């Protein structure tokens, strides 16, 4: 998930994505410790996904904006382009 897609999420979707990413990271680390993880690149990729989500959360907190309006504006913009 790239940064533009993360920025298009609403606040609740962002929280859900963060929860899912943290769960994925925990599962990957557990699989690594039990030697069941086949694709080691999932760990750094998941860490980057978490960092992107946290960055967007921090940006919104600094601006004091909610993701609801941001997601709505993004969806309207994409509807006009397509």
C-alpha positions as CSV (number, residue, x, y, z in Angstrom):
1,X,0.0,0.0,0.0
2,X,1.6,3.2,-1.1
3,X,1.4,6.6,0.7
4,X,-1.3,8.0,-1.6
5,X,-3.6,5.0,-0.8
6,X,-2.9,5.4,2.9
7,X,-3.7,9.2,2.7
8,X,-7.1,8.4,1.0
9,X,-8.2,6.2,4.0
10,X,-10.6,7.6,6.6
11,X,-9.6,7.7,10.3
12,X,-11.4,4.5,11.1
13,X,-10.0,2.7,8.1
14,X,-6.6,4.0,9.1
15,X,-7.0,2.5,12.6
16,X,-8.2,-0.8,11.1
17,X,-5.2,-0.9,8.7
18,X,-2.8,-0.2,11.5
19,X,-4.3,-2.9,13.7
20,X,-4.1,-5.4,10.7
21,X,-0.5,-4.4,9.9
22,X,0.6,-4.8,13.5
23,X,-1.1,-8.2,13.6
24,X,0.6,-9.2,10.4
25,X,4.0,-8.2,11.8
26,X,3.4,-10.2,14.9
27,X,2.5,-13.2,12.9
28,X,5.5,-12.9,10.6
29,X,7.9,-12.5,13.6
30,X,6.3,-15.6,15.2
31,X,6.6,-17.6,12.0
32,X,10.2,-16.5,11.7
33,X,11.0,-17.6,15.3
34,X,9.4,-21.0,14.6
35,X,11.2,-21.3,11.3
36,X,8.0,-21.4,9.3
37,X,8.4,-18.0,7.5
38,X,9.4,-18.6,3.8
39,X,9.4,-15.0,2.6
40,X,11.6,-12.9,4.9
41,X,10.8,-9.7,2.9
42,X,7.3,-9.5,4.5
43,X,8.8,-8.2,7.8
44,X,10.4,-5.1,6.5
45,X,7.5,-4.5,4.1
46,X,5.1,-4.6,7.0
47,X,7.2,-2.3,9.0
48,X,7.2,0.2,6.2
49,X,3.4,-0.1,5.9
50,X,3.1,0.6,9.6
51,X,5.4,3.6,9.3
52,X,3.3,5.0,6.4
53,X,0.2,4.7,8.5
54,X,1.7,6.3,11.5
55,X,3.1,9.1,9.4
56,X,-0.4,9.9,8.0
57,X,-1.8,9.8,11.5
58,X,0.8,12.3,12.7
59,X,0.3,14.6,9.7
60,X,-3.5,14.7,10.4
61,X,-2.9,15.3,14.1
62,X,-0.6,18.2,13.3
63,X,-3.1,19.7,10.9
64,X,-6.1,18.9,13.1
65,X,-8.1,17.4,10.2
66,X,-10.1,14.3,10.3
67,X,-9.8,11.6,7.7
68,X,-13.5,11.6,6.9
69,X,-13.4,14.7,4.8
70,X,-10.0,13.8,3.3
71,X,-11.3,10.4,2.1
72,X,-14.5,12.0,0.7
73,X,-12.4,14.7,-1.2
74,X,-10.1,12.0,-2.5
75,X,-13.0,9.9,-3.8
76,X,-14.6,12.9,-5.4
77,X,-11.4,13.8,-7.1
78,X,-10.9,10.3,-8.5
79,X,-14.5,10.3,-9.7
80,X,-13.9,13.5,-11.7
81,X,-10.7,12.2,-13.3
82,X,-12.2,8.9,-14.4
